């Protein structure tokens, strides 16, 4: 208790004692010895309790394993660590007028997410304020890239050559659970290599995103410390020179690529006058307003054991909500592609974010996948994913819904009486396709999808960019400005627990709604349980495209509903776990309202909720409302 007060007393006594003797500057060691003599350090150490926090990530080959971590201190003595502490925030002026939240009051929160060399962390949510109480420590392991040296502790020279930044993403969550990206910042941590005793503290100006990327959102105070400290710290000039060289090298590579891209674009326009209007995307702006080649948004991403198949990967991506970047005022859609870390932390994004993530996952599953840029029928520009089979078959994947479409082109030279395939996909035109290594522009006479032949080796149909040029700016590690690829993170939700909780909430809402209508509510637990198999079958069908288990469900319901009784059921699917929002949506359907407000003889109600969890806490929420009652003519 009151350890700070006791420490202050000891320090005051030590200074007073020293004044009586010969004046000399007091060192940190003098104070530590004084605290040890009084037994204060022993008391504090005895009362400290360490808890082990586990983070489950996808398997990744980049982090060498096999070292035992001391469970009490969470430190492996054969590794080097960077301890990053956030000591608070200030100048978040958007929240200047916010009043102090009352105890127990639900209020908007800030959460800080970190990614560093295949490790991901998240802070506790804190109430939004002008000076948010963001105080959290993160222990980041600094490991070598090569497997041969993976077991050795990194030295100063090796750390100096690591240009991987610590990616900080600040997310605001409002009272209804909606998330907003506040800031995305890349922190170069290497200044700690030149700090005395390998400790440093400084302010980080967190800039806004999109149109506000030049305006500060707020300031975080950050402290960095190396464990164990270096025997000899580096000269600050060496660190500054290294950072400057990396910037120059990156700027030169980007300049050369821009020169090449302009030349390539001129050649493409000379092929045909109509190419001026084709949707060929070479660069895209990220959340910080930085122009990057589109190929750099796609990487080979392996999900370890978190996703088991390409179709399950498509299902996972479709569960991340779709939201266009917001625009202040009119002027239509603002295009903003997001870094993968920002997209995953926010849990929602535009069609480009979904398509690049799905393409990355399909590449990880060994498919020949590309992102298509084009237009949809009755709608504007759109992106989706294409995979090519070894037999030449072309499949389109809609990343927002996980629907798949087999492409069968129309032959314009076929005789008029020959039957032509009807278009099965919702896409109208395609301007270009790209992945992590390739960018191909469509130079066929028409960019209409139904006439398009996806023979990428045919240079008269597709104009390819130089793979070497793309590799110089898009390959992992090619430039220091390229954001590192974060691993997918396992869900922290217990599906049974969240399903039960949501089901109880839905039961309460149904009972209250019926009470307002002067109707009694009698629940049939057995019927509720039978609905589970139907919900599992619906989710399996969304994942695999194959329907199964329906016969057993129908047979079980027939047995549970007596002769002369009527059964009605209404299934519905959500991407969120907000019970009140879900119930309001359900009541908008006349079928559901008919069940919830059912009147009759011997009415029994049932509701079942199944939450299927995916990586990144993405959820497929299935609900089914049902009732049975005696038919009275």
VENWO-V908371 format. One record per pair of residues at least 24 apart in sequence whose C-alpha atoms are under 10 Angstrom apart, sorted by the first residue. I is the first residue (numbers start at 1). J is the second residue. Records with the same first field share a line. If there is no record, write none. Layout:
I = J ; J
This chain:
1 = 44
3 = 40 ; 41 ; 43 ; 44
6 = 35 ; 38 ; 40
7 = 31 ; 34 ; 35 ; 38 ; 40 ; 41
10 = 34 ; 35 ; 37 ; 38 ; 40
11 = 35
49 = 73
50 = 74
55 = 119 ; 120 ; 121 ; 122 ; 489 ; 490 ; 492
56 = 119 ; 120 ; 306 ; 488 ; 489 ; 490 ; 491 ; 492
57 = 118 ; 119 ; 120 ; 303 ; 304 ; 305 ; 306 ; 486 ; 487 ; 488 ; 489 ; 490 ; 491 ; 615 ; 616
58 = 118 ; 302 ; 303 ; 304 ; 305 ; 306 ; 307 ; 486 ; 487 ; 488 ; 489 ; 490 ; 615
59 = 118 ; 302 ; 303 ; 304 ; 305 ; 306 ; 487 ; 488 ; 489
60 = 118 ; 301 ; 302 ; 303 ; 304 ; 487 ; 488
61 = 118 ; 145 ; 147 ; 302 ; 304
62 = 117 ; 118 ; 143 ; 144 ; 145 ; 146 ; 147 ; 150
63 = 117 ; 118 ; 119 ; 141 ; 142 ; 143 ; 144 ; 145 ; 146 ; 147 ; 150
64 = 143 ; 144 ; 145 ; 146 ; 147 ; 148 ; 149 ; 150 ; 151
65 = 147 ; 150 ; 151
66 = 150 ; 151
67 = 151
74 = 139
75 = 139 ; 141 ; 227 ; 228
76 = 141
77 = 153 ; 227 ; 228
78 = 151 ; 152 ; 153 ; 154 ; 228
79 = 141 ; 142 ; 143 ; 144 ; 150 ; 151 ; 152 ; 153 ; 154 ; 227 ; 228
80 = 140 ; 141 ; 142 ; 143 ; 152 ; 153 ; 154 ; 155 ; 226 ; 227 ; 228 ; 229 ; 230
81 = 138 ; 139 ; 140 ; 141 ; 142 ; 143 ; 153 ; 154 ; 225 ; 226 ; 227 ; 228 ; 229
82 = 138 ; 139 ; 140 ; 141 ; 142 ; 189 ; 192 ; 198 ; 199 ; 224 ; 225 ; 226 ; 227 ; 228 ; 229
83 = 137 ; 138 ; 139 ; 140 ; 141 ; 199 ; 223 ; 224 ; 225 ; 226 ; 227
84 = 136 ; 137 ; 138 ; 139 ; 140 ; 166 ; 189 ; 200 ; 201 ; 222 ; 223 ; 224 ; 225 ; 226
85 = 134 ; 135 ; 136 ; 137 ; 138 ; 139 ; 201 ; 221 ; 222 ; 223 ; 224 ; 225
86 = 112 ; 123 ; 133 ; 134 ; 135 ; 136 ; 137 ; 138 ; 201 ; 203 ; 204 ; 220 ; 221 ; 222 ; 223 ; 224
87 = 133 ; 134 ; 135 ; 136 ; 137 ; 201 ; 202 ; 203 ; 220 ; 221 ; 222 ; 223
88 = 131 ; 132 ; 133 ; 134 ; 135 ; 136 ; 203 ; 219 ; 220 ; 221 ; 222
89 = 129 ; 130 ; 131 ; 132 ; 133 ; 134 ; 135 ; 203 ; 204 ; 205 ; 206 ; 218 ; 219 ; 220 ; 221 ; 222
90 = 129 ; 130 ; 131 ; 132 ; 133 ; 134 ; 203 ; 205 ; 217 ; 218 ; 219 ; 220 ; 221
91 = 129 ; 130 ; 131 ; 132 ; 205 ; 216 ; 217 ; 218 ; 219 ; 220
92 = 128 ; 129 ; 130 ; 131 ; 132 ; 206 ; 216 ; 217 ; 218 ; 219 ; 220
93 = 129 ; 130 ; 131 ; 216 ; 217 ; 218
94 = 128 ; 129 ; 130 ; 217 ; 218
95 = 128 ; 129 ; 130 ; 131 ; 132
96 = 128 ; 129 ; 130 ; 131
97 = 129 ; 130
98 = 128 ; 129 ; 130
99 = 128 ; 129 ; 130
100 = 127 ; 128 ; 129
101 = 127 ; 128 ; 129
105 = 175
106 = 174 ; 175 ; 176
107 = 173 ; 174 ; 175 ; 176
108 = 172 ; 173 ; 174 ; 175 ; 176 ; 177 ; 178 ; 179
109 = 171 ; 172 ; 173 ; 174 ; 175 ; 177 ; 179
110 = 134 ; 170 ; 171 ; 172 ; 173 ; 174 ; 179 ; 180 ; 181 ; 182
111 = 169 ; 170 ; 171 ; 172 ; 173 ; 182 ; 345
112 = 136 ; 168 ; 169 ; 170 ; 171 ; 172 ; 182 ; 183 ; 184 ; 345
113 = 167 ; 168 ; 169 ; 170 ; 171 ; 184 ; 341 ; 342 ; 345 ; 346
114 = 138 ; 140 ; 166 ; 167 ; 168 ; 169 ; 170 ; 184 ; 185 ; 186 ; 341 ; 345 ; 486
115 = 140 ; 164 ; 165 ; 166 ; 167 ; 168 ; 169 ; 186 ; 341 ; 484 ; 485 ; 486 ; 487
116 = 140 ; 141 ; 142 ; 164 ; 165 ; 166 ; 167 ; 168 ; 186 ; 187 ; 484 ; 485 ; 486
117 = 141 ; 142 ; 143 ; 144 ; 145 ; 162 ; 164 ; 165 ; 166 ; 167 ; 484 ; 485 ; 486 ; 487
118 = 484 ; 485 ; 486 ; 487 ; 488
119 = 166 ; 486 ; 487 ; 489
120 = 166 ; 167 ; 341 ; 486 ; 487 ; 488 ; 489
121 = 168 ; 489
122 = 168 ; 169 ; 170 ; 345
123 = 170
125 = 171 ; 172 ; 173
126 = 172 ; 173
127 = 172 ; 173 ; 174
128 = 172 ; 173 ; 174
130 = 218 ; 219
131 = 218 ; 219 ; 220
132 = 218 ; 219 ; 220
134 = 220 ; 221
135 = 220 ; 221 ; 222
136 = 222
137 = 222 ; 223 ; 224
138 = 224
139 = 225 ; 226 ; 227
140 = 166 ; 226 ; 227
141 = 226 ; 227
142 = 226 ; 227
153 = 228
155 = 230 ; 231
156 = 190 ; 193 ; 194 ; 230 ; 231 ; 232 ; 233 ; 234
157 = 193 ; 234
159 = 189 ; 190 ; 193
160 = 189 ; 190 ; 191 ; 193 ; 234 ; 238 ; 239 ; 242 ; 243
161 = 190 ; 239 ; 242 ; 243 ; 246
162 = 188 ; 189 ; 190 ; 477 ; 480
163 = 188 ; 189 ; 190 ; 242 ; 243 ; 246 ; 477 ; 479 ; 480 ; 481 ; 482 ; 484
164 = 188 ; 189 ; 190 ; 477 ; 480 ; 481 ; 482 ; 483 ; 484
165 = 189 ; 190 ; 480 ; 481 ; 482 ; 483 ; 484
166 = 483 ; 484
167 = 341 ; 342 ; 483 ; 484 ; 486
168 = 206 ; 341 ; 342
169 = 206 ; 341 ; 342 ; 343 ; 345 ; 346
170 = 206 ; 208 ; 217 ; 342 ; 345 ; 346
171 = 342 ; 345 ; 346
172 = 346
173 = 346
176 = 578 ; 580 ; 581
177 = 576 ; 577 ; 578
178 = 346 ; 347 ; 348 ; 576
179 = 345 ; 346 ; 347 ; 348
180 = 345 ; 346 ; 347 ; 348
181 = 208 ; 209 ; 210 ; 287 ; 342 ; 343 ; 345 ; 346 ; 347 ; 348
182 = 206 ; 207 ; 208 ; 209 ; 210 ; 212 ; 213 ; 217 ; 218 ; 287 ; 342 ; 346
183 = 207 ; 208 ; 209 ; 210 ; 212 ; 213 ; 216 ; 217 ; 218 ; 287 ; 288 ; 342
184 = 208 ; 209 ; 213 ; 287 ; 288 ; 338 ; 339 ; 341 ; 342
185 = 209 ; 288 ; 342
186 = 481 ; 483
188 = 243
189 = 223 ; 224 ; 225
190 = 224 ; 236 ; 239 ; 240 ; 242 ; 243
191 = 224 ; 234 ; 235 ; 236 ; 239 ; 240 ; 243
192 = 223 ; 224 ; 225 ; 226 ; 229 ; 233 ; 234 ; 236 ; 239
193 = 224 ; 225 ; 226 ; 229 ; 230 ; 232 ; 233 ; 234 ; 235 ; 236 ; 239
194 = 230 ; 232 ; 233 ; 234 ; 235 ; 236 ; 237 ; 238 ; 239 ; 240
195 = 224 ; 225 ; 226 ; 233 ; 234 ; 235 ; 236
196 = 229 ; 230 ; 232 ; 233 ; 234
197 = 225 ; 226 ; 228 ; 229 ; 230 ; 231 ; 232 ; 233
198 = 224 ; 225 ; 226 ; 227 ; 228 ; 229 ; 230 ; 231 ; 232 ; 233 ; 234
199 = 223 ; 224 ; 225 ; 226 ; 227 ; 229
200 = 224 ; 225 ; 226
201 = 225
207 = 288
208 = 287 ; 288 ; 289
209 = 286 ; 287 ; 288 ; 289 ; 325 ; 336 ; 338
210 = 285 ; 286 ; 287 ; 288 ; 289 ; 290 ; 325 ; 326 ; 327 ; 334 ; 335 ; 336 ; 337 ; 338
211 = 287 ; 288 ; 289 ; 325 ; 326 ; 327 ; 328 ; 334 ; 336
212 = 287 ; 288 ; 289
213 = 287 ; 288 ; 289 ; 290
214 = 288 ; 289
243 = 480
246 = 479 ; 480 ; 481
247 = 479 ; 480 ; 481
248 = 480
249 = 478 ; 479 ; 480
250 = 472 ; 473 ; 478 ; 479 ; 480 ; 481 ; 482
251 = 479 ; 480 ; 481
252 = 479
253 = 469 ; 472 ; 473 ; 478 ; 479
254 = 292 ; 293 ; 469 ; 472 ; 473 ; 474 ; 479 ; 481
256 = 469 ; 472 ; 473
257 = 293 ; 469 ; 470 ; 471 ; 472 ; 473
258 = 282 ; 283 ; 293 ; 469
260 = 465 ; 466 ; 469 ; 470
261 = 293 ; 465 ; 466 ; 469 ; 470
264 = 463 ; 464 ; 465 ; 466
265 = 441 ; 463 ; 465
267 = 463
268 = 441 ; 442 ; 443 ; 463 ; 464
269 = 443
271 = 443 ; 460 ; 463
272 = 443 ; 444 ; 445
274 = 443 ; 445 ; 446 ; 447
275 = 431 ; 441 ; 442 ; 443 ; 444 ; 445 ; 446 ; 447
277 = 431
278 = 373 ; 374 ; 429 ; 430 ; 431 ; 432 ; 441 ; 442 ; 443 ; 446 ; 447
279 = 372 ; 373 ; 374 ; 375 ; 381 ; 382 ; 429 ; 430 ; 431 ; 432 ; 441 ; 442 ; 447
280 = 372 ; 373 ; 374 ; 430 ; 431 ; 432 ; 433 ; 434 ; 439 ; 440 ; 441 ; 442
281 = 372 ; 373 ; 374 ; 431 ; 432 ; 433 ; 434 ; 439 ; 440 ; 441
282 = 432 ; 434 ; 439 ; 440 ; 441 ; 465
284 = 335 ; 336 ; 337 ; 338 ; 352
285 = 335 ; 336 ; 337 ; 338 ; 339
286 = 335 ; 336 ; 337 ; 338 ; 339 ; 342
287 = 325 ; 335 ; 336 ; 337 ; 338 ; 339 ; 342 ; 343
288 = 336 ; 337 ; 338 ; 339
289 = 336 ; 337 ; 338
290 = 337 ; 481
291 = 337
292 = 337 ; 473 ; 474 ; 481 ; 482
293 = 439 ; 470 ; 473 ; 474
294 = 337 ; 356 ; 371 ; 434 ; 435 ; 436 ; 439 ; 470 ; 474
295 = 356 ; 370 ; 371 ; 433 ; 434 ; 435 ; 436 ; 437 ; 438 ; 439 ; 470 ; 471 ; 473 ; 474 ; 475
296 = 339 ; 356 ; 435 ; 436 ; 437 ; 470 ; 471 ; 473 ; 474 ; 475 ; 476 ; 482 ; 483
297 = 337 ; 338 ; 339 ; 340 ; 352 ; 353 ; 355 ; 356 ; 357 ; 359 ; 360 ; 435 ; 436 ; 474 ; 482 ; 483 ; 485
298 = 339 ; 340 ; 353 ; 355 ; 356 ; 357 ; 358 ; 359 ; 360 ; 361 ; 363 ; 370 ; 371 ; 434 ; 435 ; 436 ; 437 ; 474 ; 475 ; 485
299 = 340 ; 356 ; 357 ; 359 ; 360 ; 361 ; 363 ; 364 ; 435 ; 436 ; 437 ; 474 ; 475 ; 476 ; 484 ; 485
300 = 357 ; 359 ; 360 ; 361 ; 362 ; 363 ; 364 ; 365 ; 366 ; 435 ; 436 ; 485
301 = 357 ; 358 ; 359 ; 360 ; 361 ; 362 ; 363 ; 364 ; 365 ; 485 ; 486 ; 487 ; 488
302 = 360 ; 361 ; 362 ; 363 ; 364 ; 365 ; 366 ; 487 ; 488
303 = 361 ; 364 ; 365 ; 487 ; 488 ; 489 ; 490 ; 615
304 = 364 ; 487 ; 488
305 = 490
306 = 488 ; 489 ; 490 ; 491 ; 614 ; 615 ; 616
307 = 361 ; 365 ; 488 ; 490 ; 614 ; 615
308 = 365
309 = 361 ; 362 ; 365 ; 543 ; 544
310 = 358 ; 359 ; 361 ; 362 ; 363 ; 364 ; 365 ; 366 ; 367 ; 543 ; 544
311 = 358 ; 362 ; 397 ; 402 ; 403 ; 404 ; 542 ; 543 ; 544 ; 545
312 = 402 ; 540 ; 542 ; 543 ; 544 ; 614
313 = 357 ; 358 ; 359 ; 361 ; 362 ; 365 ; 399 ; 402 ; 543 ; 614 ; 615
314 = 354 ; 355 ; 357 ; 358 ; 359 ; 361 ; 362 ; 397 ; 398 ; 399 ; 400 ; 401 ; 402 ; 403 ; 404 ; 542 ; 543 ; 544
315 = 358 ; 399 ; 400 ; 401 ; 402 ; 403 ; 539 ; 542 ; 543 ; 544 ; 614 ; 620
316 = 358 ; 399 ; 400 ; 401 ; 402 ; 543 ; 613 ; 614 ; 615 ; 616 ; 617 ; 618 ; 619 ; 620
317 = 347 ; 348 ; 353 ; 354 ; 355 ; 357 ; 358 ; 361 ; 398 ; 399 ; 400 ; 401 ; 402 ; 614 ; 615 ; 618
318 = 348 ; 351 ; 354 ; 355 ; 358 ; 398 ; 399 ; 400 ; 401 ; 402 ; 403 ; 575 ; 618 ; 620
319 = 347 ; 348 ; 354 ; 399 ; 400 ; 401 ; 402 ; 574 ; 575 ; 576 ; 613 ; 614 ; 617 ; 618 ; 619 ; 620 ; 621
320 = 344 ; 346 ; 347 ; 348 ; 349 ; 350 ; 353 ; 354 ; 399 ; 400 ; 401 ; 575 ; 576 ; 616 ; 617 ; 618 ; 619 ; 620
321 = 346 ; 347 ; 348 ; 349 ; 350 ; 351 ; 354 ; 400 ; 575 ; 576 ; 618
322 = 347 ; 348 ; 349 ; 350 ; 351 ; 352 ; 353 ; 354 ; 399 ; 400 ; 401
323 = 347 ; 348 ; 349 ; 350 ; 351
324 = 348 ; 349 ; 350 ; 351 ; 352
325 = 349 ; 350
339 = 482 ; 483 ; 484 ; 485 ; 486
340 = 483 ; 484 ; 485 ; 486 ; 487 ; 488
341 = 483 ; 484 ; 485 ; 486 ; 487 ; 488
342 = 486
344 = 486 ; 488 ; 489 ; 615 ; 616 ; 617 ; 618
345 = 616 ; 617
346 = 616
347 = 616 ; 617 ; 618
348 = 618
350 = 382 ; 383 ; 400
351 = 381 ; 382 ; 383 ; 384 ; 398 ; 399 ; 400
352 = 382 ; 383 ; 384 ; 385 ; 399 ; 400
353 = 383 ; 399 ; 400
354 = 383 ; 384 ; 385 ; 398 ; 399 ; 400
355 = 382 ; 383 ; 384 ; 385 ; 386 ; 397 ; 398 ; 399 ; 400
356 = 383 ; 384 ; 385 ; 399 ; 434 ; 435 ; 436
357 = 385 ; 399
358 = 384 ; 385 ; 397 ; 398 ; 399 ; 400 ; 402
359 = 384 ; 385 ; 386 ; 387 ; 397 ; 399 ; 434 ; 435 ; 436
360 = 435 ; 436
362 = 386 ; 387
363 = 387 ; 435 ; 436
368 = 435
369 = 395 ; 396 ; 397 ; 433 ; 434 ; 435 ; 436
370 = 396 ; 432 ; 433 ; 434 ; 435 ; 436 ; 437 ; 438 ; 439 ; 440
371 = 396 ; 397 ; 432 ; 433 ; 434 ; 435 ; 436 ; 439
372 = 396 ; 397 ; 429 ; 430 ; 431 ; 432 ; 433 ; 434 ; 435 ; 440
373 = 429 ; 430 ; 431 ; 432 ; 433 ; 434 ; 441
374 = 427 ; 428 ; 429 ; 430 ; 431 ; 432 ; 433 ; 447 ; 448 ; 449
375 = 426 ; 427 ; 428 ; 429 ; 430 ; 431 ; 447 ; 448 ; 449
376 = 425 ; 426 ; 427 ; 428 ; 429 ; 430 ; 449
377 = 425 ; 426 ; 427 ; 428 ; 429
378 = 426 ; 427 ; 428
379 = 426 ; 427 ; 428
380 = 428
381 = 427 ; 428 ; 429 ; 430
382 = 427 ; 428 ; 429 ; 430
383 = 427 ; 430 ; 432 ; 433
384 = 427 ; 430 ; 433
385 = 433 ; 434 ; 435
386 = 433 ; 434 ; 454
388 = 454 ; 455
392 = 454 ; 455
393 = 454
394 = 453 ; 454 ; 455
395 = 425
396 = 425 ; 426 ; 427
397 = 425
398 = 425 ; 426 ; 427
401 = 542
402 = 542 ; 543 ; 544 ; 545
403 = 542 ; 543 ; 545
404 = 545
407 = 449 ; 450 ; 452 ; 453 ; 454
408 = 449 ; 450 ; 451 ; 452 ; 453
409 = 448 ; 449 ; 450 ; 451 ; 452 ; 453 ; 454
410 = 449 ; 450 ; 451 ; 452 ; 453
411 = 450 ; 451 ; 452 ; 453
412 = 450 ; 451
421 = 450
422 = 450
423 = 449 ; 450
424 = 450
425 = 449 ; 450
431 = 462
432 = 462 ; 463 ; 464
433 = 462 ; 464
434 = 464 ; 465
436 = 467 ; 470 ; 471 ; 474 ; 475 ; 476
437 = 465 ; 466 ; 467 ; 468 ; 469 ; 470 ; 471 ; 474 ; 475
438 = 464 ; 465 ; 466 ; 467 ; 468 ; 469 ; 470 ; 471
439 = 463 ; 464 ; 465 ; 466 ; 467 ; 470
440 = 464 ; 465 ; 466
441 = 465
488 = 615 ; 616
489 = 614 ; 615 ; 616 ; 617
490 = 613 ; 614 ; 615 ; 616 ; 617 ; 618
491 = 613 ; 614 ; 615 ; 616 ; 617 ; 618 ; 619
492 = 613 ; 614 ; 615 ; 616 ; 617
493 = 611 ; 612 ; 613 ; 614 ; 615 ; 616 ; 617 ; 618 ; 619
494 = 611 ; 612 ; 613
495 = 610 ; 611 ; 612 ; 613 ; 614 ; 619
496 = 609 ; 610 ; 611 ; 612 ; 613
497 = 611
498 = 577 ; 609 ; 610 ; 611 ; 612 ; 613 ; 621
499 = 577 ; 608 ; 609 ; 610 ; 611 ; 612 ; 621 ; 622 ; 623
500 = 608 ; 609 ; 610 ; 611
501 = 577 ; 579 ; 609
502 = 577 ; 578 ; 579 ; 608 ; 609 ; 610 ; 611 ; 621 ; 623
503 = 579 ; 607 ; 608 ; 609 ; 610 ; 611 ; 623
504 = 579 ; 607 ; 608 ; 609
505 = 578 ; 579 ; 580 ; 583
506 = 579 ; 580 ; 582 ; 583 ; 607 ; 608 ; 609 ; 623 ; 625
507 = 605 ; 606 ; 607 ; 608 ; 625
509 = 579 ; 580 ; 583 ; 584
510 = 583 ; 596 ; 597 ; 605 ; 607 ; 625
511 = 596 ; 597 ; 605
513 = 596 ; 597
514 = 596 ; 597 ; 598
517 = 597
519 = 597 ; 598 ; 599
520 = 599 ; 603 ; 604
521 = 596 ; 597 ; 598 ; 603 ; 604 ; 605 ; 606
522 = 602 ; 603 ; 604 ; 605 ; 606
523 = 603 ; 604 ; 605 ; 606 ; 607 ; 627
524 = 603 ; 604 ; 605 ; 606 ; 607 ; 626 ; 627 ; 628
525 = 604 ; 605 ; 606 ; 607 ; 608
526 = 560 ; 606
527 = 556 ; 557 ; 560 ; 561 ; 604 ; 605 ; 606 ; 607 ; 608 ; 626 ; 627 ; 628
528 = 605 ; 606 ; 607 ; 608 ; 609 ; 624 ; 625 ; 626 ; 627
529 = 606 ; 607 ; 608 ; 609
530 = 554 ; 556 ; 557 ; 560 ; 606 ; 608
531 = 556 ; 557 ; 569 ; 571 ; 606 ; 607 ; 608 ; 609 ; 610 ; 623 ; 624 ; 625 ; 626
532 = 607 ; 608 ; 609 ; 610 ; 622 ; 623 ; 624
533 = 610
534 = 571 ; 608 ; 622 ; 624
535 = 571 ; 572 ; 573 ; 608 ; 609 ; 610 ; 611 ; 612 ; 621 ; 622 ; 623 ; 624
536 = 610 ; 611 ; 612 ; 622
538 = 571 ; 572 ; 573 ; 622
539 = 573 ; 610 ; 611 ; 612 ; 620 ; 621 ; 622
560 = 628
561 = 627 ; 628 ; 629 ; 630
562 = 628 ; 629 ; 630
563 = 630 ; 631
564 = 629 ; 630 ; 631 ; 632
565 = 601 ; 602 ; 603 ; 628 ; 629 ; 630 ; 631 ; 632
566 = 603 ; 627 ; 628 ; 629 ; 630 ; 631 ; 632
567 = 595 ; 604 ; 605 ; 626 ; 627 ; 628 ; 629 ; 630 ; 631
568 = 592 ; 594 ; 595 ; 598 ; 605 ; 625 ; 626 ; 627 ; 628 ; 629
569 = 595 ; 605 ; 606 ; 607 ; 624 ; 625 ; 626 ; 627 ; 628
570 = 594 ; 595 ; 596 ; 607 ; 623 ; 624 ; 625 ; 626 ; 627
571 = 607 ; 608 ; 609 ; 622 ; 623 ; 624 ; 625 ; 626
572 = 609 ; 621 ; 622 ; 623 ; 624 ; 625
573 = 609 ; 610 ; 611 ; 620 ; 621 ; 622 ; 623 ; 624
574 = 611 ; 619 ; 620 ; 621 ; 622 ; 623
575 = 611 ; 618 ; 619 ; 620 ; 621 ; 622
576 = 611 ; 618 ; 619 ; 620 ; 621
577 = 611 ; 619 ; 620 ; 621
582 = 621 ; 623
583 = 623
586 = 623 ; 625
591 = 625
592 = 624 ; 625 ; 626
593 = 625
594 = 626 ; 627
595 = 625 ; 626 ; 627 ; 628
596 = 625 ; 626 ; 627
597 = 627
598 = 626 ; 627 ; 628 ; 629
599 = 629
600 = 628 ; 629 ; 630 ; 631 ; 632
601 = 628 ; 629 ; 630 ; 631 ; 632
602 = 628 ; 629 ; 630 ; 631
603 = 627 ; 628 ; 629 ; 630 ; 631
604 = 628 ; 629 ; 630
605 = 629
